[in-house]
């Protein structure tokens, strides 16, 4: 099956969402089709053109946008002068609502990858009337347990890389919240400190999340590297700004709020997030969900995952609104 052929947007713009932020957005596919919005990962990765290809362009009105500080949105998190206090999950969800109103959309399918899946889940829980379906991959929920696994727990599996990761931090900051400690370095007034911290953070991400070559290649760009590391640590160091839900996090705690939203979760069996069983627990706490496990795949579920994602959007395209 595979993904649909490449397409170009038929409309695009910059939306003023307040706080001095302007979001890049674009629409492609069928202007009269079923609305779908794509939430990219990172946070801070930006939305690549390939994400349009998970939707039948004859059936969907496909909306891509770059979250605050990411990609073509302005100001960029890669600029140390950008105020990150105006970049939180409540801000991003309010941006979604502004974009939905701007485009005249009543309800839309929400497609999310990695951090975008966590954001999509929380958006659906807090704005259920705006979401028709959820399609999520590389699933995350933004819980403290997941952040602790990705910043500290995997040190047992990757001890050499973890030793280098810790070595960049002051000794008295190696036992606490590692994402928050890195974020303090990334907010340093010293550009050399910021640059070293960004390199160390992305080296660790590359070590623990095997990814396609193109994904790793982006970290060679010092501007992208810094903006990405700054945004990820800003969110991970602050419980994703979702609020206090204990170690399980608010998304899993509030899974019952998704009861009326159909959803598909596509997850690689070797994605390290599965070590905590959170995706399995989310599926079983969410009656309207289906879970597709892709054997021998990681955070990127590969070609088999692509087939499952396209099958899901094709099926939801036929569902009565």
C-alpha positions as CSV (number, residue, x, y, z in Angstrom):
1,X,0.0,0.0,0.0
2,X,2.5,2.6,1.2
3,X,1.9,6.3,1.5
4,X,0.2,8.5,-1.1
5,X,2.3,10.4,-3.8
6,X,3.8,13.7,-3.0
7,X,1.6,16.8,-3.3
8,X,2.0,20.5,-2.9
9,X,-0.1,22.8,-0.7
10,X,-2.8,24.9,-2.4
11,X,-2.9,27.5,0.3
12,X,-0.6,28.7,3.1
13,X,0.0,31.6,5.5
14,X,1.3,33.0,8.8
15,X,-1.3,33.2,11.6
16,X,-0.9,35.7,14.4
17,X,-1.6,33.7,17.6
18,X,-0.6,36.4,20.1
19,X,2.5,36.7,22.4
20,X,4.4,37.9,19.3
21,X,4.1,34.5,17.7
22,X,3.1,33.8,14.0
23,X,2.5,30.2,13.0
24,X,3.2,28.9,9.5
25,X,0.3,26.8,8.2
26,X,-0.6,25.2,4.9
27,X,-3.4,23.2,3.4
28,X,-3.2,20.5,0.7
29,X,-5.4,17.8,-0.8
30,X,-9.1,18.5,-1.4
31,X,-10.3,21.9,-0.3
32,X,-13.8,20.4,0.3
33,X,-12.5,17.2,1.9
34,X,-12.6,15.8,5.4
35,X,-10.4,18.1,7.6
36,X,-7.3,16.6,9.2
37,X,-4.5,18.4,11.1
38,X,-1.0,17.0,11.6
39,X,0.9,17.5,14.9
40,X,4.6,17.1,14.4
41,X,7.0,15.7,17.0
42,X,10.0,16.9,18.9
43,X,8.7,19.1,20.4
44,X,10.4,21.5,18.0
45,X,10.9,19.3,14.9
46,X,8.7,21.1,12.5
47,X,6.3,19.4,10.0
48,X,8.0,17.8,6.9
49,X,6.2,17.6,3.6
50,X,6.2,13.8,3.8
51,X,3.5,14.0,6.5
52,X,1.0,15.0,3.8
53,X,1.3,11.6,2.3
54,X,-0.5,9.7,5.1
55,X,-3.8,11.0,3.7
56,X,-5.8,10.4,0.5
57,X,-5.5,13.8,-1.2
58,X,-8.9,13.3,-2.9
59,X,-10.6,12.7,0.4
60,X,-8.9,15.0,2.9
61,X,-8.3,18.7,3.5
62,X,-4.8,18.2,5.0
63,X,-3.6,20.9,7.4
64,X,0.1,21.1,8.4
65,X,1.5,23.7,10.7
66,X,4.7,24.4,12.6
67,X,4.2,24.7,16.3
68,X,5.5,27.7,18.2
69,X,9.2,28.2,17.9
70,X,9.6,25.4,15.3
71,X,10.2,25.3,11.5
72,X,8.9,28.3,9.6
73,X,6.9,29.7,12.6
74,X,8.3,32.9,14.2
75,X,10.0,33.7,16.4
76,X,12.3,30.7,16.3
77,X,13.4,28.8,19.4
78,X,16.8,28.8,17.7
79,X,17.1,32.5,18.6
80,X,18.2,32.7,22.2
81,X,16.2,35.9,22.6
82,X,12.9,34.1,22.0
83,X,10.8,34.0,25.1
84,X,10.0,30.4,25.8
85,X,7.6,31.2,28.6
86,X,5.0,31.7,25.9
87,X,5.6,28.2,24.5
88,X,3.7,25.7,26.6
89,X,1.1,23.0,25.9
90,X,-1.8,25.3,26.8
91,X,-0.4,27.8,24.3
92,X,-0.1,25.1,21.6
93,X,-3.7,23.9,22.2
94,X,-5.0,27.5,22.0
95,X,-3.1,27.9,18.7
96,X,-4.9,24.8,17.4
97,X,-8.2,26.4,18.2
98,X,-7.2,29.6,16.6
99,X,-6.1,27.8,13.5
100,X,-9.3,25.7,13.3
101,X,-11.4,28.9,13.6
102,X,-9.2,30.7,11.0
103,X,-9.7,27.9,8.5
104,X,-13.5,27.6,9.2
105,X,-13.2,24.0,10.4
106,X,-15.8,22.6,12.8
107,X,-14.1,19.3,13.6
108,X,-11.0,17.6,12.3
109,X,-9.1,14.3,12.5
110,X,-6.0,14.8,14.6
111,X,-2.8,12.9,13.4
112,X,0.2,13.0,15.7
113,X,3.6,11.6,15.9
114,X,5.8,11.3,19.0
115,X,5.3,14.5,21.0
116,X,2.5,15.3,18.6
117,X,0.7,12.2,19.8
118,X,0.9,13.4,23.4
119,X,-0.3,16.9,22.4
120,X,-3.1,15.4,20.3
121,X,-4.3,13.2,23.1
122,X,-4.4,16.1,25.6
123,X,-6.1,18.3,23.0
124,X,-8.8,15.7,22.4
125,X,-9.3,15.3,26.2
126,X,-9.7,19.1,26.7
127,X,-11.4,19.9,23.4
128,X,-13.5,16.8,22.6
129,X,-16.0,18.7,20.4
130,X,-13.2,19.6,18.0
131,X,-11.8,16.1,17.4
132,X,-13.5,13.6,15.1
133,X,-10.8,10.9,15.3
134,X,-7.2,10.4,16.4
135,X,-4.4,8.6,14.5
136,X,-1.2,8.4,16.4
137,X,2.2,6.8,16.0
138,X,5.5,6.7,18.0
139,X,3.0,7.2,20.8
140,X,3.9,9.2,23.8
141,X,1.8,10.6,26.7
142,X,4.2,13.1,28.2
143,X,4.3,11.4,31.6
144,X,7.1,11.9,34.1
145,X,7.8,8.2,33.9
146,X,8.5,8.4,30.2
147,X,10.8,11.4,30.6
148,X,12.7,9.7,33.4
149,X,13.1,6.6,31.2
150,X,14.4,8.6,28.2
151,X,16.8,10.7,30.2
152,X,18.0,8.3,32.9
153,X,16.5,4.8,32.7
154,X,18.0,4.0,29.3
155,X,21.4,4.8,30.7
156,X,21.5,1.1,31.8
157,X,21.1,0.1,28.1
158,X,23.5,2.7,26.7
159,X,26.0,3.2,29.5
160,X,28.8,4.7,27.3
161,X,26.5,7.2,25.7
162,X,24.9,8.0,29.1
163,X,28.3,8.7,30.7
164,X,29.0,11.3,28.0
165,X,25.5,12.7,28.4
166,X,26.0,13.2,32.2
167,X,29.5,14.5,31.8
168,X,28.2,17.7,30.2
169,X,26.3,18.6,33.4
170,X,27.7,20.1,36.6
171,X,28.2,17.3,39.1
172,X,25.6,18.7,41.5
173,X,22.9,18.5,38.7
174,X,23.4,14.9,37.7
175,X,20.9,13.4,40.2
176,X,17.8,15.5,39.6
177,X,15.7,16.3,36.5
178,X,18.2,15.9,33.7
179,X,16.0,17.6,31.1
180,X,15.6,20.7,33.4
181,X,19.4,20.7,34.1
182,X,20.1,20.6,30.3
183,X,17.6,23.4,29.7
184,X,19.4,25.6,32.2
185,X,22.6,25.1,30.1
186,X,20.7,25.8,26.9
187,X,19.5,29.1,28.4
188,X,23.0,30.2,29.4
189,X,24.2,33.6,28.2
190,X,27.4,31.9,27.0
191,X,27.0,30.7,23.4
192,X,29.7,28.1,23.9
193,X,27.8,26.6,26.8
194,X,24.6,26.5,24.8
195,X,26.3,25.0,21.8
196,X,28.0,22.2,23.8
197,X,24.7,21.4,25.6
198,X,22.8,21.2,22.3
199,X,25.4,18.8,20.8
200,X,25.4,16.6,23.9
201,X,21.6,16.5,24.1
202,X,21.1,15.5,20.4
203,X,24.0,13.0,20.7
204,X,22.0,11.3,23.5
205,X,18.8,11.4,21.4
206,X,20.6,9.8,18.5
207,X,22.0,7.1,20.7
208,X,18.6,6.1,22.2
209,X,16.2,6.6,19.3
210,X,17.5,4.9,16.2
211,X,16.0,6.9,13.3
212,X,16.2,7.2,9.5
213,X,19.4,8.9,8.2
214,X,17.5,12.1,7.3
215,X,16.3,12.5,10.9
216,X,19.8,12.3,12.2
217,X,21.2,14.5,9.5
218,X,19.1,17.5,10.7
219,X,21.1,17.5,13.9
220,X,24.2,18.6,11.9
221,X,22.6,22.0,11.5
222,X,23.7,24.0,14.6
223,X,20.6,26.3,14.4
224,X,18.2,23.4,14.2
225,X,20.1,21.5,16.9
226,X,19.9,24.3,19.4
227,X,16.3,25.2,18.8
228,X,15.3,21.5,19.0
229,X,17.2,20.8,22.2
230,X,16.0,24.0,23.8
231,X,12.4,23.2,23.0
232,X,12.5,19.5,24.1
233,X,14.2,20.2,27.4
234,X,11.8,23.1,28.0
235,X,8.9,20.7,27.8
236,X,10.4,17.6,29.3
237,X,11.8,19.6,32.2
238,X,8.3,20.9,33.0
239,X,6.1,17.8,32.7
240,X,5.1,18.9,29.2
241,X,3.0,21.6,30.9
242,X,0.2,19.1,31.1
243,X,-0.2,19.5,34.9
244,X,0.3,17.0,37.8
245,X,-1.0,13.6,37.1
246,X,1.6,11.7,39.1
247,X,4.1,9.3,37.5
248,X,1.5,8.0,35.1
249,X,0.7,11.5,33.8
250,X,-2.5,13.3,33.1
251,X,-3.1,11.7,29.7
252,X,-3.3,8.2,31.0
253,X,-5.2,9.4,34.1
254,X,-7.8,11.1,31.9
255,X,-8.0,8.4,29.2
256,X,-11.7,7.9,30.0
257,X,-12.4,11.3,28.5
258,X,-11.6,9.8,25.0
259,X,-14.5,7.4,25.2
260,X,-16.4,9.1,22.3
261,X,-13.3,9.6,20.1
262,X,-12.3,6.7,17.8
263,X,-8.6,6.3,17.5
264,X,-5.8,4.2,16.1
265,X,-2.4,3.8,17.8
266,X,0.5,2.5,15.6
267,X,3.5,1.5,17.7
268,X,6.8,-0.3,16.9
269,X,7.3,-3.2,19.3
270,X,10.9,-2.1,19.9
271,X,10.0,1.6,20.6
272,X,11.6,2.1,24.0
273,X,8.5,3.8,25.3
274,X,7.0,0.3,25.3
275,X,9.3,-0.6,28.2
276,X,6.7,1.1,30.5
277,X,3.7,-0.5,28.9
278,X,2.0,3.0,28.7
279,X,0.7,2.5,25.1
280,X,-0.9,-0.8,26.0
281,X,-2.5,0.7,29.2
282,X,-3.7,3.7,27.2
283,X,-5.3,1.4,24.6
284,X,-7.1,-0.6,27.3
285,X,-8.3,2.5,29.1
286,X,-9.6,4.0,25.9
287,X,-12.6,1.9,24.6
288,X,-12.7,3.5,21.2
289,X,-9.1,2.8,20.3
290,X,-7.3,0.1,18.3
291,X,-3.7,-0.7,18.8
292,X,-1.5,-1.9,16.0
293,X,1.9,-3.3,17.1
294,X,4.5,-3.4,14.4
295,X,7.0,-6.2,15.1
296,X,10.8,-5.4,15.1
297,X,10.2,-1.7,14.6
298,X,11.3,1.2,16.8
299,X,10.0,4.7,17.3
300,X,9.7,5.0,13.5
301,X,7.4,2.1,12.7
302,X,8.8,1.8,9.1
303,X,6.9,0.7,6.0
304,X,4.6,-1.6,7.8
305,X,3.7,1.2,10.1
306,X,3.1,3.5,7.2
307,X,0.6,0.9,5.8
308,X,-1.2,0.8,9.1
309,X,-1.4,4.6,9.3
310,X,-2.7,5.0,5.7
311,X,-5.2,2.2,6.3
312,X,-6.5,4.1,9.4
313,X,-6.9,7.4,7.6
314,X,-8.5,5.7,4.6
315,X,-11.0,4.0,6.9
316,X,-11.8,7.2,8.8
317,X,-12.3,9.0,5.5
318,X,-15.3,6.7,4.9
319,X,-16.7,7.2,8.4
320,X,-19.8,9.4,8.8
321,X,-18.7,12.8,10.2
